[in-house]
């Protein structure tokens, strides 16, 4: 299906829908952080078991990235701020580009934008020691996973996975569809080449057959010639 044949949402409809998706991601992230903090504080052992000891809700704050990465880096706050400022326009461009492609990519980049803004809200509005110094609130712990995370992190991970699936499989110009189209084109070219070769051979055979037939003059009776 070509781009002209695809049904593309009007700009304002597309912007409204997927801005709302990103806003819902931010709202879910901030609301869960607010209520889980109170629920964990009142829970026995400050732990809420969801699936035994494998999936639990706890409470912690993290001034680094997921898994406390960069927590010992002195310039981490400006690093995260720079990543946010640079990342959001890039994700926004990819989100806009996805408008002419699959819903997978559209939802994916809305999730990524929402997740990025969710953690940025913590760093910005919970700051105490300076600009963008707020610690990110985490509460989801999975046994065997390297760190405690939150809903913003979850949206980011799901968004990245969906974006990869869109690029690989679901977009009109995905790698899989492009590869299949190239194979189809190559097969069509090979078939056309075989057809042309067969027609050429048939034409050559017909020409050779015509040249071997005696002409009308040669086939006349010698007596008649005299």
NUMARGU-827980 format. One record per residue (C-alpha): residue number from 1; x negated, y negated, z. Coordinates in steps of 0.05 Angstrom, whole numbers. Example, Ala and Ser with C-alpha at 12.3 -4.5 7.8 and 13.67 -1.06 7.14 Angstrom:
BEGIN
<r resi="1" east="-246" north="90" up="156"/>
<r resi="2" east="-273" north="21" up="143"/>
This chain:
BEGIN
<r resi="1" east="0" north="0" up="0"/>
<r resi="2" east="-29" north="-66" up="-21"/>
<r resi="3" east="-32" north="-129" up="21"/>
<r resi="4" east="24" north="-160" up="-21"/>
<r resi="5" east="68" north="-99" up="-9"/>
<r resi="6" east="57" north="-99" up="66"/>
<r resi="7" east="109" north="-134" up="108"/>
<r resi="8" east="70" north="-188" up="145"/>
<r resi="9" east="103" north="-226" up="202"/>
<r resi="10" east="110" north="-301" up="195"/>
<r resi="11" east="54" north="-339" up="230"/>
<r resi="12" east="97" north="-366" up="286"/>
<r resi="13" east="130" north="-298" up="299"/>
<r resi="14" east="64" north="-262" up="300"/>
<r resi="15" east="32" north="-314" up="346"/>
<r resi="16" east="91" north="-313" up="393"/>
<r resi="17" east="95" north="-238" up="399"/>
<r resi="18" east="22" north="-224" up="410"/>
<r resi="19" east="9" north="-285" up="453"/>
<r resi="20" east="64" north="-257" up="497"/>
<r resi="21" east="29" north="-189" up="498"/>
<r resi="22" east="-36" north="-221" up="521"/>
<r resi="23" east="3" north="-263" up="573"/>
<r resi="24" east="37" north="-200" up="600"/>
<r resi="25" east="-32" north="-167" up="607"/>
<r resi="26" east="-56" north="-226" up="648"/>
<r resi="27" east="8" north="-226" up="690"/>
<r resi="28" east="3" north="-151" up="704"/>
<r resi="29" east="-70" north="-158" up="723"/>
<r resi="30" east="-59" north="-217" up="771"/>
<r resi="31" east="5" north="-189" up="803"/>
<r resi="32" east="-25" north="-120" up="815"/>
<r resi="33" east="-86" north="-152" up="848"/>
<r resi="34" east="-41" north="-194" up="892"/>
<r resi="35" east="4" north="-138" up="916"/>
<r resi="36" east="-47" north="-81" up="918"/>
<r resi="37" east="-90" north="-122" up="965"/>
<r resi="38" east="-34" north="-126" up="1015"/>
<r resi="39" east="-13" north="-53" up="1006"/>
<r resi="40" east="-83" north="-27" up="1016"/>
<r resi="41" east="-93" north="-70" up="1077"/>
<r resi="42" east="-32" north="-38" up="1109"/>
<r resi="43" east="-48" north="33" up="1087"/>
<r resi="44" east="-81" north="84" up="1134"/>
<r resi="45" east="-156" north="84" up="1122"/>
<r resi="46" east="-145" north="27" up="1074"/>
<r resi="47" east="-134" north="78" up="1018"/>
<r resi="48" east="-72" north="96" up="978"/>
<r resi="49" east="-76" north="165" up="946"/>
<r resi="50" east="-42" north="170" up="878"/>
<r resi="51" east="-69" north="237" up="855"/>
<r resi="52" east="-102" north="268" up="916"/>
<r resi="53" east="-172" north="243" up="924"/>
<r resi="54" east="-183" north="240" up="849"/>
<r resi="55" east="-143" north="176" up="837"/>
<r resi="56" east="-138" north="127" up="895"/>
<r resi="57" east="-125" north="53" up="907"/>
<r resi="58" east="-176" north="17" up="950"/>
<r resi="59" east="-197" north="-56" up="955"/>
<r resi="60" east="-262" north="-89" up="938"/>
<r resi="61" east="-289" north="-152" up="905"/>
<r resi="62" east="-343" north="-152" up="854"/>
<r resi="63" east="-386" north="-211" up="834"/>
<r resi="64" east="-417" north="-172" up="777"/>
<r resi="65" east="-389" north="-134" up="718"/>
<r resi="66" east="-355" north="-66" up="720"/>
<r resi="67" east="-394" north="-20" up="766"/>
<r resi="68" east="-428" north="-81" up="798"/>
<r resi="69" east="-474" north="-90" up="738"/>
<r resi="70" east="-512" north="-156" up="740"/>
<r resi="71" east="-491" north="-168" up="813"/>
<r resi="72" east="-564" north="-181" up="831"/>
<r resi="73" east="-576" north="-227" up="771"/>
<r resi="74" east="-583" north="-299" up="795"/>
<r resi="75" east="-551" north="-329" up="733"/>
<r resi="76" east="-494" north="-280" up="728"/>
<r resi="77" east="-439" north="-332" up="735"/>
<r resi="78" east="-463" north="-372" up="676"/>
<r resi="79" east="-475" north="-307" up="638"/>
<r resi="80" east="-402" north="-286" up="648"/>
<r resi="81" east="-377" north="-356" up="632"/>
<r resi="82" east="-418" north="-357" up="567"/>
<r resi="83" east="-393" north="-287" up="549"/>
<r resi="84" east="-321" north="-310" up="560"/>
<r resi="85" east="-328" north="-374" up="521"/>
<r resi="86" east="-362" north="-339" up="463"/>
<r resi="87" east="-320" north="-276" up="466"/>
<r resi="88" east="-251" north="-307" up="465"/>
<r resi="89" east="-259" north="-343" up="398"/>
<r resi="90" east="-288" north="-280" up="367"/>
<r resi="91" east="-231" north="-237" up="395"/>
<r resi="92" east="-182" north="-291" up="372"/>
<r resi="93" east="-209" north="-288" up="301"/>
<r resi="94" east="-205" north="-212" up="301"/>
<r resi="95" east="-134" north="-217" up="328"/>
<r resi="96" east="-115" north="-265" up="272"/>
<r resi="97" east="-149" north="-221" up="220"/>
<r resi="98" east="-108" north="-162" up="246"/>
<r resi="99" east="-44" north="-198" up="225"/>
<r resi="100" east="-52" north="-169" up="154"/>
<r resi="101" east="-71" north="-100" up="180"/>
<r resi="102" east="-43" north="-47" up="227"/>
<r resi="103" east="-4" north="-57" up="291"/>
<r resi="104" east="-59" north="-19" up="326"/>
<r resi="105" east="-109" north="-74" up="315"/>
<r resi="106" east="-58" north="-128" up="332"/>
<r resi="107" east="-42" north="-97" up="400"/>
<r resi="108" east="-116" north="-79" up="411"/>
<r resi="109" east="-142" north="-150" up="407"/>
<r resi="110" east="-83" north="-177" up="447"/>
<r resi="111" east="-103" north="-128" up="502"/>
<r resi="112" east="-176" north="-148" up="497"/>
<r resi="113" east="-158" north="-222" up="502"/>
<r resi="114" east="-111" north="-209" up="560"/>
<r resi="115" east="-163" north="-168" up="597"/>
<r resi="116" east="-216" north="-220" up="586"/>
<r resi="117" east="-171" north="-276" up="613"/>
<r resi="118" east="-149" north="-233" up="672"/>
<r resi="119" east="-219" north="-227" up="700"/>
<r resi="120" east="-236" north="-298" up="680"/>
<r resi="121" east="-179" north="-322" up="724"/>
<r resi="122" east="-211" north="-289" up="784"/>
<r resi="123" east="-279" north="-319" up="769"/>
<r resi="124" east="-250" north="-388" up="757"/>
<r resi="125" east="-194" north="-396" up="808"/>
<r resi="126" east="-225" north="-357" up="866"/>
<r resi="127" east="-291" north="-393" up="861"/>
<r resi="128" east="-319" north="-417" up="928"/>
<r resi="129" east="-393" north="-429" up="916"/>
<r resi="130" east="-389" north="-466" up="850"/>
<r resi="131" east="-360" north="-463" up="780"/>
<r resi="132" east="-340" north="-393" up="757"/>
<r resi="133" east="-368" north="-360" up="819"/>
<r resi="134" east="-305" north="-324" up="841"/>
<r resi="135" east="-311" north="-249" up="852"/>
<r resi="136" east="-267" north="-203" up="811"/>
<r resi="137" east="-216" north="-163" up="851"/>
<r resi="138" east="-220" north="-87" up="838"/>
<r resi="139" east="-176" north="-32" up="867"/>
<r resi="140" east="-172" north="30" up="822"/>
<r resi="141" east="-221" north="86" up="840"/>
<r resi="142" east="-227" north="149" up="799"/>
<r resi="143" east="-270" north="205" up="828"/>
<r resi="144" east="-331" north="215" up="785"/>
<r resi="145" east="-325" north="147" up="752"/>
<r resi="146" east="-384" north="100" up="762"/>
<r resi="147" east="-345" north="41" up="789"/>
<r resi="148" east="-280" north="12" up="817"/>
<r resi="149" east="-240" north="-27" up="766"/>
<r resi="150" east="-175" north="-64" up="756"/>
<r resi="151" east="-119" north="-72" up="705"/>
<r resi="152" east="-158" north="-124" up="665"/>
<r resi="153" east="-214" north="-74" up="656"/>
<r resi="154" east="-163" north="-22" up="636"/>
<r resi="155" east="-133" north="-67" up="583"/>
<r resi="156" east="-203" north="-81" up="557"/>
<r resi="157" east="-221" north="-7" up="551"/>
<r resi="158" east="-154" north="11" up="519"/>
<r resi="159" east="-160" north="-48" up="471"/>
<r resi="160" east="-230" north="-28" up="449"/>
<r resi="161" east="-207" north="44" up="437"/>
<r resi="162" east="-146" north="21" up="397"/>
<r resi="163" east="-190" north="-27" up="356"/>
<r resi="164" east="-238" north="29" up="339"/>
<r resi="165" east="-179" north="74" up="318"/>
<r resi="166" east="-152" north="18" up="275"/>
<r resi="167" east="-219" north="7" up="241"/>
<r resi="168" east="-230" north="82" up="231"/>
<r resi="169" east="-161" north="107" up="213"/>
<r resi="170" east="-100" north="61" up="215"/>
<r resi="171" east="-118" north="-4" up="179"/>
<r resi="172" east="-103" north="-8" up="104"/>
<r resi="173" east="-177" north="-18" up="93"/>
<r resi="174" east="-199" north="31" up="147"/>
<r resi="175" east="-262" north="72" up="138"/>
<r resi="176" east="-222" north="136" up="128"/>
<r resi="177" east="-174" north="106" up="77"/>
<r resi="178" east="-232" north="73" up="40"/>
<r resi="179" east="-269" north="140" up="38"/>
<r resi="180" east="-208" north="177" up="12"/>
<r resi="181" east="-196" north="123" up="-40"/>
<r resi="182" east="-268" north="129" up="-64"/>
<r resi="183" east="-261" north="204" up="-68"/>
<r resi="184" east="-195" north="198" up="-106"/>
<r resi="185" east="-227" north="148" up="-154"/>
<r resi="186" east="-287" north="193" up="-164"/>
<r resi="187" east="-242" north="252" up="-178"/>
<r resi="188" east="-200" north="211" up="-227"/>
<r resi="189" east="-264" north="188" up="-263"/>
<r resi="190" east="-289" north="260" up="-267"/>
<r resi="191" east="-223" north="283" up="-294"/>
<r resi="192" east="-222" north="227" up="-346"/>
<r resi="193" east="-293" north="245" up="-366"/>
<r resi="194" east="-274" north="318" up="-376"/>
<r resi="195" east="-213" north="296" up="-417"/>
<r resi="196" east="-255" north="250" up="-460"/>
<r resi="197" east="-307" north="305" up="-470"/>
<r resi="198" east="-253" north="354" up="-490"/>
<r resi="199" east="-222" north="305" up="-539"/>
<r resi="200" east="-291" north="290" up="-569"/>
<r resi="201" east="-305" north="364" up="-577"/>
<r resi="202" east="-237" north="375" up="-609"/>
<r resi="203" east="-249" north="317" up="-657"/>
<r resi="204" east="-317" north="343" up="-675"/>
<r resi="205" east="-289" north="412" up="-687"/>
<r resi="206" east="-234" north="384" up="-732"/>
<r resi="207" east="-285" north="343" up="-771"/>
<r resi="208" east="-330" north="403" up="-781"/>
<r resi="209" east="-271" north="445" up="-804"/>
<r resi="210" east="-251" north="392" up="-855"/>
<r resi="211" east="-322" north="389" up="-883"/>
<r resi="212" east="-325" north="464" up="-893"/>
<r resi="213" east="-261" north="466" up="-936"/>
<r resi="214" east="-274" north="464" up="-1013"/>
<r resi="215" east="-251" north="400" up="-1047"/>
<r resi="216" east="-194" north="401" up="-1096"/>
<r resi="217" east="-242" north="391" up="-1154"/>
<r resi="218" east="-287" north="448" up="-1132"/>
<r resi="219" east="-227" north="494" up="-1126"/>
<r resi="220" east="-204" north="484" up="-1197"/>
<r resi="221" east="-213" north="542" up="-1248"/>
<r resi="222" east="-277" north="533" up="-1288"/>
<r resi="223" east="-238" north="546" up="-1353"/>
<r resi="224" east="-191" north="490" up="-1336"/>
<r resi="225" east="-251" north="443" up="-1328"/>
<r resi="226" east="-272" north="459" up="-1399"/>
